[in-house]
Structure formats: C-alpha cells, structure tokens
C-alpha cells in the first residue's frame, strides 16, 4: 500500500509561494528605494518650510519662492531716523545644492532596511535645515564702513585765531557716529534671520581739542587799548592798557608768553628815549616796569605795570612798544597767565 505525498507537496508549495512573495517584496522594496532616491525625506524642512516628499526640482522652486525670496528682500538700515537700503543679494548667498544635500542626509546615511522600515511605517525622519545662508562678512564690513563715512558728523575742535582785527572763536562740538563693529554684527545677524529693519545706535566722539584744552589766550587791540584774557573760548577778564606810540608801535601778530617776573628790574637798552635814564632801575612799585612783567617772544616787548605817576598813560598810545597796565590790573592778570599762553595783537 502506497503512502500519500499530499502533505509534503503542500508544504513545498507553500514555501515556494512564501519565497516568491519574499522575493517579490524584496524586489519591490529595492525598486521603491531606487525610485525614492530623487525625493527628499518625509518631514524635511528648510528654514521651517516643508519640502519633505518633494523632488529636488520642486524643492528648489519652493526654496527660491518661500525661503530665498523673503530673505533677499531689501533690508532698511536707519541712523538717526534716516534710512538706507541694503540689497541682501549683494551680501549673502544661498547654496541650494548644499541645502538639498543636507536635507537628504538622513536618507543617504541610513541603511537600506532602515529606509524600508521608515516607508512601511510612514515614520517622519526628515530634519530641518536652517544653516542655509552664507554672509559675506567682508562685504558687510565694507558696506558699514561706507555708510559710516556717509553719515558721520565729525567732531569739531575748539579754536581761536584772528582775521584782520577780528578774533575768531569756535567752541568744540562732539562728533556723531556709530560703532562700526556692532553695526556689522547687527546687519549680519539681520541678514541671517531675515530681519528687515536695523537701527544703528548713535555714539559720540570727543574732539581732540576741547574748550578746556584750548588754554589761555590774550587778545590785545591797539585801536581800543584793551587787553582781554580768554580761558578757552570764554572771556575770563578784560583790562585797559597802554600801547605803543606811533613811532614805537606795539608789534602786530601772534606771540606767546615766554617768561614771568615779579618786581622786574628795568635795564636801559640804549635807545634815544632812554639816554637820560640810569643803566638799570630795581623792580618795585616805582619801577618803569612796575611790580609784574610778562615777557613776549617779541624782542623787548612785555606786558607790565607802571609807577603811579604813569597811570595816565593807560588807555593811550603812550608806551615804547610794550603794553602798560595799572598796578592792580597787572597784579590781577599775572597769576592767571601761564607761560606759553598765546598772545594776539591786532590793529
């Protein structure tokens, strides 16, 4: 009697079917994996914009329209309420190929079984690619430098001088500008984030010569017979003085105080007007130079006091070139004036 082979044949047939199905599934998985290689991973985003499941061409279009477009719209940079426009396209680039490669990376780096599992389960495995911009740092710094040069108001140094017989005084003024490194950082940050307005913070620059640093100035007017002491740009004290007679004029020009002497000795210089006078006269209240003298770098010229008998000369052209002052005035002036003080003498 022969044994039945039906069960064995059934098992063999079943295994054949299973194997066929397995091979078919494997082939289908391989084919599907091959077909999916042109699509970005499910869940992939670029700067928050969904590109998962798109082809590279479609993703490129989306990035151009929804990511690059807004990022490359003009940026307004304002300083003290005045706007300037920056074209982001001139200062940054978007490497779309690199962006797509980064978005593709999870799929490329995964194993074949892992990719099959993700597709079977529908699991989202894409990631967000945010580092899509390259900012031209040198370009940003160059733009900021040019803008700073355009809008900066330079500091004004204090100055004092003469034009003809007029004293010209200019007070110092702080300059107005902005911090270039901070501005470059703010602009680069705005470009990276897509921010469309940047307000630059105003800063001030200090003049090299402030009113306080300008120092003292003596201004002598021969026509008005006055001597005015300035401290910086402000009048500190004004006095009457005598100036030189027409035949012995007080010299015009810019000079400076080179020496100061208390109770100066008068020495006869041999001039015609001094022939009858002694070789020297000790300093003091009755000396021709009085109790104080300030020497200019003009030969033989001083600002000095006078004896009481010569008080009448103050306010007149009565000296031999020097500037004479009342005793009380020269003693008041003397401690106020440091050596090196500039002296302007005008007609």
BALOBA-1460 file (C-alpha; in Angstrom, 3 decimals):
// residues 347
<rec num="1" residu="x" x="0.000" y="0.000" z="0.000"/>
<rec num="2" residu="x" x="1.499" y="3.426" z="-1.046"/>
<rec num="3" residu="x" x="1.824" y="6.333" z="1.367"/>
<rec num="4" residu="x" x="0.148" y="9.703" z="0.429"/>
<rec num="5" residu="x" x="2.565" y="12.544" z="-0.516"/>
<rec num="6" residu="x" x="-0.057" y="15.302" z="-0.329"/>
<rec num="7" residu="x" x="1.153" y="16.973" z="2.921"/>
<rec num="8" residu="x" x="4.743" y="17.209" z="1.706"/>
<rec num="9" residu="x" x="3.710" y="18.628" z="-1.561"/>
<rec num="10" residu="x" x="1.546" y="21.213" z="0.185"/>
<rec num="11" residu="x" x="4.401" y="22.375" z="2.386"/>
<rec num="12" residu="x" x="6.709" y="22.641" z="-0.582"/>
<rec num="13" residu="x" x="4.148" y="24.606" z="-2.491"/>
<rec num="14" residu="x" x="3.621" y="26.913" z="0.495"/>
<rec num="15" residu="x" x="7.321" y="27.529" z="0.878"/>
<rec num="16" residu="x" x="7.546" y="28.249" z="-2.827"/>
<rec num="17" residu="x" x="4.774" y="30.788" z="-2.532"/>
<rec num="18" residu="x" x="6.341" y="32.398" z="0.543"/>
<rec num="19" residu="x" x="9.709" y="32.553" z="-1.158"/>
<rec num="20" residu="x" x="8.151" y="34.021" z="-4.254"/>
<rec num="21" residu="x" x="6.338" y="36.634" z="-2.191"/>
<rec num="22" residu="x" x="9.509" y="37.425" z="-0.261"/>
<rec num="23" residu="x" x="11.483" y="37.844" z="-3.444"/>
<rec num="24" residu="x" x="8.740" y="39.968" z="-4.923"/>
<rec num="25" residu="x" x="8.601" y="42.113" z="-1.794"/>
<rec num="26" residu="x" x="12.369" y="42.473" z="-1.759"/>
<rec num="27" residu="x" x="12.413" y="43.406" z="-5.419"/>
<rec num="28" residu="x" x="9.578" y="45.863" z="-4.821"/>
<rec num="29" residu="x" x="11.457" y="47.360" z="-1.851"/>
<rec num="30" residu="x" x="14.599" y="47.746" z="-3.923"/>
<rec num="31" residu="x" x="12.681" y="49.280" z="-6.793"/>
<rec num="32" residu="x" x="10.797" y="51.585" z="-4.449"/>
<rec num="33" residu="x" x="14.039" y="52.630" z="-2.708"/>
<rec num="34" residu="x" x="15.540" y="53.352" z="-6.101"/>
<rec num="35" residu="x" x="12.536" y="55.384" z="-7.161"/>
<rec num="36" residu="x" x="12.530" y="57.365" z="-3.888"/>
<rec num="37" residu="x" x="16.115" y="58.485" z="-4.192"/>
<rec num="38" residu="x" x="15.030" y="61.596" z="-6.091"/>
<rec num="39" residu="x" x="12.664" y="62.673" z="-3.288"/>
<rec num="40" residu="x" x="13.529" y="64.422" z="-0.032"/>
<rec num="41" residu="x" x="12.868" y="62.565" z="3.228"/>
<rec num="42" residu="x" x="9.388" y="62.756" z="4.740"/>
<rec num="43" residu="x" x="9.240" y="65.598" z="7.276"/>
<rec num="44" residu="x" x="12.209" y="67.507" z="5.821"/>
<rec num="45" residu="x" x="12.029" y="71.297" z="6.170"/>
<rec num="46" residu="x" x="14.266" y="74.173" z="5.106"/>
<rec num="47" residu="x" x="14.206" y="77.185" z="7.421"/>
<rec num="48" residu="x" x="10.818" y="75.905" z="8.621"/>
<rec num="49" residu="x" x="9.355" y="75.473" z="5.112"/>
<rec num="50" residu="x" x="8.167" y="71.914" z="4.334"/>
<rec num="51" residu="x" x="9.983" y="70.199" z="1.472"/>
<rec num="52" residu="x" x="9.575" y="66.563" z="2.556"/>
<rec num="53" residu="x" x="8.500" y="64.194" z="-0.229"/>
<rec num="54" residu="x" x="9.335" y="66.720" z="-2.948"/>
<rec num="55" residu="x" x="11.702" y="66.148" z="-5.813"/>
<rec num="56" residu="x" x="14.868" y="68.224" z="-5.856"/>
<rec num="57" residu="x" x="13.420" y="70.354" z="-8.643"/>
<rec num="58" residu="x" x="10.191" y="71.014" z="-6.743"/>
<rec num="59" residu="x" x="12.091" y="71.631" z="-3.519"/>
<rec num="60" residu="x" x="14.380" y="74.089" z="-5.323"/>
<rec num="61" residu="x" x="11.346" y="76.032" z="-6.532"/>
<rec num="62" residu="x" x="9.863" y="76.112" z="-3.023"/>
<rec num="63" residu="x" x="13.142" y="77.278" z="-1.515"/>
<rec num="64" residu="x" x="13.505" y="80.015" z="-4.135"/>
<rec num="65" residu="x" x="9.958" y="81.280" z="-3.580"/>
<rec num="66" residu="x" x="9.317" y="80.753" z="0.117"/>
<rec num="67" residu="x" x="12.784" y="80.898" z="1.668"/>
<rec num="68" residu="x" x="15.194" y="82.764" z="-0.564"/>
<rec num="69" residu="x" x="12.630" y="85.288" z="-1.800"/>
<rec num="70" residu="x" x="11.757" y="86.729" z="1.625"/>
<rec num="71" residu="x" x="15.362" y="86.565" z="2.806"/>
<rec num="72" residu="x" x="16.562" y="88.505" z="-0.215"/>
<rec num="73" residu="x" x="14.024" y="91.304" z="0.023"/>
<rec num="74" residu="x" x="15.615" y="94.692" z="0.923"/>
<rec num="75" residu="x" x="16.779" y="95.478" z="4.456"/>
<rec num="76" residu="x" x="16.353" y="99.003" z="5.831"/>
<rec num="77" residu="x" x="19.203" y="100.291" z="7.991"/>
<rec num="78" residu="x" x="18.407" y="103.543" z="9.798"/>
<rec num="79" residu="x" x="20.648" y="106.008" z="11.615"/>
<rec num="80" residu="x" x="19.176" y="108.990" z="13.442"/>
<rec num="81" residu="x" x="15.903" y="108.409" z="11.597"/>
<rec num="82" residu="x" x="17.480" y="108.433" z="8.126"/>
<rec num="83" residu="x" x="17.067" y="105.119" z="6.254"/>
<rec num="84" residu="x" x="19.468" y="103.383" z="3.893"/>
<rec num="85" residu="x" x="18.627" y="100.310" z="1.830"/>
<rec num="86" residu="x" x="20.724" y="97.159" z="1.754"/>
<rec num="87" residu="x" x="20.342" y="94.567" z="-1.021"/>
<rec num="88" residu="x" x="20.878" y="91.172" z="0.659"/>
<rec num="89" residu="x" x="21.729" y="89.590" z="-2.688"/>
<rec num="90" residu="x" x="24.953" y="91.627" z="-2.701"/>
<rec num="91" residu="x" x="25.978" y="90.452" z="0.745"/>
<rec num="92" residu="x" x="24.914" y="86.802" z="1.054"/>
<rec num="93" residu="x" x="24.342" y="83.628" z="-0.903"/>
<rec num="94" residu="x" x="22.097" y="80.575" z="-0.585"/>
<rec num="95" residu="x" x="23.751" y="77.345" z="-1.743"/>
<rec num="96" residu="x" x="20.626" y="75.397" z="-2.694"/>
<rec num="97" residu="x" x="22.580" y="72.301" z="-3.729"/>
<rec num="98" residu="x" x="24.200" y="72.194" z="-0.300"/>
<rec num="99" residu="x" x="20.795" y="72.753" z="1.305"/>
<rec num="100" residu="x" x="19.262" y="69.828" z="-0.590"/>
<rec num="101" residu="x" x="22.242" y="67.634" z="0.253"/>
<rec num="102" residu="x" x="21.817" y="68.470" z="3.930"/>
<rec num="103" residu="x" x="18.075" y="67.767" z="3.770"/>
<rec num="104" residu="x" x="18.795" y="64.444" z="2.021"/>
<rec num="105" residu="x" x="21.434" y="63.388" z="4.523"/>
<rec num="106" residu="x" x="19.198" y="61.316" z="6.897"/>
<rec num="107" residu="x" x="18.078" y="59.131" z="3.976"/>
<rec num="108" residu="x" x="21.531" y="58.844" z="2.427"/>
<rec num="109" residu="x" x="23.161" y="57.955" z="5.725"/>
<rec num="110" residu="x" x="20.521" y="55.357" z="6.713"/>
<rec num="111" residu="x" x="20.782" y="51.662" z="5.862"/>
<rec num="112" residu="x" x="18.523" y="50.065" z="3.266"/>
<rec num="113" residu="x" x="16.457" y="48.181" z="5.884"/>
<rec num="114" residu="x" x="16.053" y="51.367" z="7.883"/>
<rec num="115" residu="x" x="14.772" y="53.238" z="4.834"/>
<rec num="116" residu="x" x="12.333" y="50.387" z="4.055"/>
<rec num="117" residu="x" x="11.076" y="50.432" z="7.638"/>
<rec num="118" residu="x" x="10.523" y="54.206" z="7.542"/>
<rec num="119" residu="x" x="8.494" y="53.907" z="4.351"/>
<rec num="120" residu="x" x="6.455" y="50.953" z="5.604"/>
<rec num="121" residu="x" x="5.614" y="52.660" z="8.899"/>
<rec num="122" residu="x" x="5.237" y="56.136" z="7.415"/>
<rec num="123" residu="x" x="7.634" y="57.492" z="10.068"/>
<rec num="124" residu="x" x="8.851" y="61.072" z="9.595"/>
<rec num="125" residu="x" x="12.616" y="61.065" z="9.501"/>
<rec num="126" residu="x" x="13.448" y="64.361" z="7.764"/>
<rec num="127" residu="x" x="15.111" y="67.209" z="9.626"/>
<rec num="128" residu="x" x="15.094" y="70.982" z="9.445"/>
<rec num="129" residu="x" x="17.971" y="72.577" z="7.545"/>
<rec num="130" residu="x" x="18.402" y="76.094" z="8.912"/>
<rec num="131" residu="x" x="22.021" y="76.828" z="8.096"/>
<rec num="132" residu="x" x="21.307" y="77.813" z="4.518"/>
<rec num="133" residu="x" x="22.960" y="81.232" z="4.284"/>
<rec num="134" residu="x" x="26.499" y="82.392" z="3.791"/>
<rec num="135" residu="x" x="27.034" y="86.039" z="4.669"/>
<rec num="136" residu="x" x="29.904" y="87.913" z="3.038"/>
<rec num="137" residu="x" x="31.489" y="89.290" z="6.213"/>
<rec num="138" residu="x" x="33.976" y="91.446" z="4.335"/>
<rec num="139" residu="x" x="31.149" y="92.815" z="2.183"/>
<rec num="140" residu="x" x="29.064" y="93.666" z="5.261"/>
<rec num="141" residu="x" x="32.017" y="95.442" z="6.880"/>
<rec num="142" residu="x" x="32.707" y="97.379" z="3.680"/>
<rec num="143" residu="x" x="29.054" y="98.491" z="3.440"/>
<rec num="144" residu="x" x="29.061" y="99.576" z="7.080"/>
<rec num="145" residu="x" x="32.335" y="101.486" z="6.625"/>
<rec num="146" residu="x" x="30.931" y="103.348" z="3.617"/>
<rec num="147" residu="x" x="27.712" y="104.146" z="5.490"/>
<rec num="148" residu="x" x="29.685" y="105.386" z="8.492"/>
<rec num="149" residu="x" x="31.726" y="107.678" z="6.272"/>
<rec num="150" residu="x" x="28.491" y="108.991" z="4.737"/>
<rec num="151" residu="x" x="26.561" y="109.766" z="7.913"/>
<rec num="152" residu="x" x="29.269" y="110.595" z="10.439"/>
<rec num="153" residu="x" x="29.342" y="114.183" z="11.670"/>
<rec num="154" residu="x" x="32.986" y="114.858" z="12.604"/>
<rec num="155" residu="x" x="33.899" y="116.303" z="15.961"/>
<rec num="156" residu="x" x="34.838" y="119.980" z="15.874"/>
<rec num="157" residu="x" x="37.960" y="121.102" z="17.709"/>
<rec num="158" residu="x" x="37.893" y="124.291" z="19.727"/>
<rec num="159" residu="x" x="39.952" y="127.003" z="18.077"/>
<rec num="160" residu="x" x="40.845" y="130.638" z="18.439"/>
<rec num="161" residu="x" x="42.533" y="132.889" z="15.907"/>
<rec num="162" residu="x" x="42.355" y="136.252" z="14.197"/>
<rec num="163" residu="x" x="41.279" y="137.529" z="10.814"/>
<rec num="164" residu="x" x="42.428" y="141.094" z="10.341"/>
<rec num="165" residu="x" x="41.493" y="142.773" z="13.609"/>
<rec num="166" residu="x" x="38.740" y="140.295" z="14.460"/>
<rec num="167" residu="x" x="39.132" y="137.467" z="16.946"/>
<rec num="168" residu="x" x="37.562" y="134.237" z="15.703"/>
<rec num="169" residu="x" x="36.443" y="131.774" z="18.365"/>
<rec num="170" residu="x" x="34.964" y="128.350" z="17.740"/>
<rec num="171" residu="x" x="33.763" y="126.136" z="20.571"/>
<rec num="172" residu="x" x="34.319" y="122.406" z="20.376"/>
<rec num="173" residu="x" x="31.469" y="120.153" z="19.319"/>
<rec num="174" residu="x" x="31.219" y="116.378" z="19.811"/>
<rec num="175" residu="x" x="31.041" y="114.242" z="16.706"/>
<rec num="176" residu="x" x="28.141" y="111.911" z="15.898"/>
<rec num="177" residu="x" x="28.652" y="108.419" z="14.518"/>
<rec num="178" residu="x" x="28.005" y="104.739" z="15.310"/>
<rec num="179" residu="x" x="30.019" y="101.713" z="16.397"/>
<rec num="180" residu="x" x="31.077" y="100.006" z="13.136"/>
<rec num="181" residu="x" x="31.812" y="96.521" z="14.593"/>
<rec num="182" residu="x" x="28.473" y="96.499" z="16.429"/>
<rec num="183" residu="x" x="26.693" y="97.667" z="13.264"/>
<rec num="184" residu="x" x="28.374" y="94.929" z="11.191"/>
<rec num="185" residu="x" x="27.279" y="92.297" z="13.703"/>
<rec num="186" residu="x" x="23.696" y="93.629" z="13.749"/>
<rec num="187" residu="x" x="23.456" y="93.726" z="9.949"/>
<rec num="188" residu="x" x="24.927" y="90.238" z="9.501"/>
<rec num="189" residu="x" x="22.518" y="88.904" z="12.137"/>
<rec num="190" residu="x" x="19.561" y="90.548" z="10.366"/>
<rec num="191" residu="x" x="20.596" y="89.005" z="7.048"/>
<rec num="192" residu="x" x="20.831" y="85.552" z="8.619"/>
<rec num="193" residu="x" x="17.459" y="85.825" z="10.366"/>
<rec num="194" residu="x" x="15.560" y="87.628" z="7.623"/>
<rec num="195" residu="x" x="15.008" y="90.711" z="9.779"/>
<rec num="196" residu="x" x="14.149" y="93.669" z="7.571"/>
<rec num="197" residu="x" x="14.980" y="96.644" z="9.791"/>
<rec num="198" residu="x" x="18.182" y="97.506" z="11.618"/>
<rec num="199" residu="x" x="18.512" y="100.619" z="13.784"/>
<rec num="200" residu="x" x="22.086" y="101.754" z="14.363"/>
<rec num="201" residu="x" x="22.876" y="103.105" z="17.829"/>
<rec num="202" residu="x" x="24.224" y="106.652" z="17.858"/>
<rec num="203" residu="x" x="27.569" y="107.295" z="19.520"/>
<rec num="204" residu="x" x="29.535" y="110.494" z="20.109"/>
<rec num="205" residu="x" x="33.194" y="111.214" z="19.518"/>
<rec num="206" residu="x" x="35.186" y="113.616" z="21.636"/>
<rec num="207" residu="x" x="37.064" y="116.472" z="19.941"/>
<rec num="208" residu="x" x="40.847" y="116.325" z="20.199"/>
<rec num="209" residu="x" x="40.835" y="119.944" z="21.379"/>
<rec num="210" residu="x" x="38.013" y="120.723" z="23.797"/>
<rec num="211" residu="x" x="37.278" y="124.196" z="25.131"/>
<rec num="212" residu="x" x="39.093" y="123.250" z="28.341"/>
<rec num="213" residu="x" x="42.167" y="122.050" z="26.417"/>
<rec num="214" residu="x" x="42.323" y="125.207" z="24.317"/>
<rec num="215" residu="x" x="44.027" y="127.002" z="27.207"/>
<rec num="216" residu="x" x="44.503" y="130.713" z="27.780"/>
<rec num="217" residu="x" x="44.685" y="133.458" z="25.150"/>
<rec num="218" residu="x" x="45.495" y="137.167" z="25.454"/>
<rec num="219" residu="x" x="43.894" y="139.409" z="22.838"/>
<rec num="220" residu="x" x="45.237" y="142.950" z="22.544"/>
<rec num="221" residu="x" x="43.561" y="145.598" z="20.402"/>
<rec num="222" residu="x" x="45.805" y="148.579" z="19.678"/>
<rec num="223" residu="x" x="42.904" y="150.720" z="18.477"/>
<rec num="224" residu="x" x="40.756" y="150.011" z="21.543"/>
<rec num="225" residu="x" x="43.707" y="149.968" z="24.007"/>
<rec num="226" residu="x" x="42.320" y="146.819" z="25.594"/>
<rec num="227" residu="x" x="43.787" y="143.530" z="26.773"/>
<rec num="228" residu="x" x="41.313" y="140.659" z="27.116"/>
<rec num="229" residu="x" x="42.188" y="137.321" z="28.703"/>
<rec num="230" residu="x" x="40.290" y="134.285" z="27.392"/>
<rec num="231" residu="x" x="40.044" y="130.958" z="29.168"/>
<rec num="232" residu="x" x="39.250" y="128.519" z="26.389"/>
<rec num="233" residu="x" x="36.543" y="130.251" z="24.394"/>
<rec num="234" residu="x" x="35.209" y="132.398" z="27.238"/>
<rec num="235" residu="x" x="36.305" y="135.824" z="28.454"/>
<rec num="236" residu="x" x="37.955" y="135.478" z="31.852"/>
<rec num="237" residu="x" x="38.935" y="139.123" z="32.407"/>
<rec num="238" residu="x" x="39.190" y="142.347" z="30.407"/>
<rec num="239" residu="x" x="41.546" y="145.264" z="31.110"/>
<rec num="240" residu="x" x="42.554" y="148.635" z="29.719"/>
<rec num="241" residu="x" x="46.149" y="149.040" z="28.695"/>
<rec num="242" residu="x" x="48.529" y="151.475" z="27.053"/>
<rec num="243" residu="x" x="50.046" y="150.570" z="23.694"/>
<rec num="244" residu="x" x="52.990" y="151.881" z="21.755"/>
<rec num="245" residu="x" x="53.288" y="155.391" z="20.433"/>
<rec num="246" residu="x" x="53.137" y="155.747" z="16.628"/>
<rec num="247" residu="x" x="56.944" y="155.925" z="16.468"/>
<rec num="248" residu="x" x="57.246" y="152.861" z="18.766"/>
<rec num="249" residu="x" x="54.276" y="150.718" z="17.735"/>
<rec num="250" residu="x" x="53.293" y="147.588" z="19.601"/>
<rec num="251" residu="x" x="54.070" y="144.769" z="17.137"/>
<rec num="252" residu="x" x="51.126" y="143.085" z="15.445"/>
<rec num="253" residu="x" x="50.874" y="139.320" z="15.132"/>
<rec num="254" residu="x" x="50.749" y="136.139" z="17.130"/>
<rec num="255" residu="x" x="53.150" y="135.786" z="20.031"/>
<rec num="256" residu="x" x="53.404" y="133.903" z="23.289"/>
<rec num="257" residu="x" x="54.367" y="134.470" z="26.903"/>
<rec num="258" residu="x" x="57.876" y="133.125" z="27.439"/>
<rec num="259" residu="x" x="58.695" y="134.415" z="30.945"/>
<rec num="260" residu="x" x="57.101" y="135.970" z="34.014"/>
<rec num="261" residu="x" x="58.944" y="138.105" z="36.560"/>
<rec num="262" residu="x" x="57.813" y="139.657" z="39.831"/>
<rec num="263" residu="x" x="59.348" y="143.072" z="40.627"/>
<rec num="264" residu="x" x="61.359" y="143.036" z="37.403"/>
<rec num="265" residu="x" x="64.498" y="145.139" z="37.061"/>
<rec num="266" residu="x" x="64.352" y="147.698" z="34.252"/>
<rec num="267" residu="x" x="67.528" y="147.754" z="32.149"/>
<rec num="268" residu="x" x="68.457" y="150.567" z="29.846"/>
<rec num="269" residu="x" x="68.629" y="149.331" z="26.252"/>
<rec num="270" residu="x" x="70.433" y="152.425" z="24.964"/>
<rec num="271" residu="x" x="67.517" y="153.792" z="22.941"/>
<rec num="272" residu="x" x="67.335" y="157.538" z="22.313"/>
<rec num="273" residu="x" x="64.397" y="157.916" z="24.659"/>
<rec num="274" residu="x" x="66.345" y="156.242" z="27.474"/>
<rec num="275" residu="x" x="69.656" y="158.163" z="27.190"/>
<rec num="276" residu="x" x="68.928" y="160.292" z="30.251"/>
<rec num="277" residu="x" x="67.988" y="157.308" z="32.392"/>
<rec num="278" residu="x" x="70.296" y="155.172" z="34.560"/>
<rec num="279" residu="x" x="71.646" y="151.822" z="33.368"/>
<rec num="280" residu="x" x="69.061" y="149.982" z="35.472"/>
<rec num="281" residu="x" x="66.260" y="150.569" z="37.943"/>
<rec num="282" residu="x" x="65.378" y="147.953" z="40.589"/>
<rec num="283" residu="x" x="61.930" y="146.421" z="40.463"/>
<rec num="284" residu="x" x="59.120" y="147.645" z="42.666"/>
<rec num="285" residu="x" x="56.055" y="149.912" z="42.649"/>
<rec num="286" residu="x" x="58.026" y="152.902" z="41.325"/>
<rec num="287" residu="x" x="59.965" y="150.962" z="38.668"/>
<rec num="288" residu="x" x="59.226" y="151.697" z="34.983"/>
<rec num="289" residu="x" x="58.087" y="148.047" z="34.785"/>
<rec num="290" residu="x" x="56.055" y="148.184" z="37.972"/>
<rec num="291" residu="x" x="55.644" y="145.095" z="40.163"/>
<rec num="292" residu="x" x="54.930" y="142.490" z="37.451"/>
<rec num="293" residu="x" x="56.087" y="141.770" z="33.916"/>
<rec num="294" residu="x" x="55.102" y="139.126" z="31.380"/>
<rec num="295" residu="x" x="57.656" y="138.780" z="28.561"/>
<rec num="296" residu="x" x="56.634" y="138.032" z="24.972"/>
<rec num="297" residu="x" x="58.786" y="136.278" z="22.393"/>
<rec num="298" residu="x" x="58.817" y="139.601" z="20.504"/>
<rec num="299" residu="x" x="62.173" y="141.242" z="21.340"/>
<rec num="300" residu="x" x="61.893" y="143.810" z="24.136"/>
<rec num="301" residu="x" x="58.097" y="143.582" z="24.356"/>
<rec num="302" residu="x" x="56.344" y="142.996" z="27.681"/>
<rec num="303" residu="x" x="53.030" y="143.321" z="29.415"/>
<rec num="304" residu="x" x="53.972" y="145.161" z="32.580"/>
<rec num="305" residu="x" x="52.934" y="147.515" z="35.317"/>
<rec num="306" residu="x" x="53.790" y="151.168" z="35.759"/>
<rec num="307" residu="x" x="54.546" y="153.551" z="38.608"/>
<rec num="308" residu="x" x="51.608" y="155.656" z="39.863"/>
<rec num="309" residu="x" x="52.972" y="158.679" z="38.033"/>
<rec num="310" residu="x" x="52.358" y="156.915" z="34.696"/>
<rec num="311" residu="x" x="48.774" y="155.788" z="35.340"/>
<rec num="312" residu="x" x="47.585" y="158.476" z="32.921"/>
<rec num="313" residu="x" x="49.124" y="156.522" z="30.024"/>
<rec num="314" residu="x" x="46.726" y="153.588" z="30.350"/>
<rec num="315" residu="x" x="44.137" y="153.828" z="27.613"/>
<rec num="316" residu="x" x="46.503" y="155.765" z="25.360"/>
<rec num="317" residu="x" x="49.202" y="155.119" z="22.756"/>
<rec num="318" residu="x" x="51.946" y="156.166" z="25.138"/>
<rec num="319" residu="x" x="54.481" y="153.325" z="25.523"/>
<rec num="320" residu="x" x="57.635" y="152.392" z="23.679"/>
<rec num="321" residu="x" x="56.003" y="149.230" z="22.296"/>
<rec num="322" residu="x" x="55.029" y="147.440" z="25.500"/>
<rec num="323" residu="x" x="51.536" y="147.054" z="26.916"/>
<rec num="324" residu="x" x="51.309" y="149.003" z="30.152"/>
<rec num="325" residu="x" x="48.732" y="148.234" z="32.836"/>
<rec num="326" residu="x" x="47.667" y="149.708" z="36.149"/>
<rec num="327" residu="x" x="49.466" y="148.075" z="39.053"/>
<rec num="328" residu="x" x="46.277" y="146.485" z="40.391"/>
<rec num="329" residu="x" x="45.396" y="145.162" z="36.953"/>
<rec num="330" residu="x" x="48.778" y="143.625" z="36.121"/>
<rec num="331" residu="x" x="48.892" y="142.029" z="39.565"/>
<rec num="332" residu="x" x="45.433" y="140.604" z="38.891"/>
<rec num="333" residu="x" x="46.471" y="139.330" z="35.454"/>
<rec num="334" residu="x" x="49.841" y="137.876" z="36.461"/>
<rec num="335" residu="x" x="48.702" y="134.686" z="38.291"/>
<rec num="336" residu="x" x="46.057" y="133.952" z="35.661"/>
<rec num="337" residu="x" x="48.541" y="133.605" z="32.784"/>
<rec num="338" residu="x" x="50.776" y="130.526" z="32.426"/>
<rec num="339" residu="x" x="53.981" y="130.563" z="30.402"/>
<rec num="340" residu="x" x="53.195" y="129.529" z="26.845"/>
<rec num="341" residu="x" x="49.942" y="131.499" z="26.688"/>
<rec num="342" residu="x" x="49.255" y="132.699" z="23.138"/>
<rec num="343" residu="x" x="49.017" y="136.434" z="22.538"/>
<rec num="344" residu="x" x="47.258" y="138.018" z="19.576"/>
<rec num="345" residu="x" x="47.955" y="141.697" z="18.918"/>
<rec num="346" residu="x" x="45.760" y="143.361" z="16.297"/>
<rec num="347" residu="x" x="45.475" y="146.864" z="14.969"/>
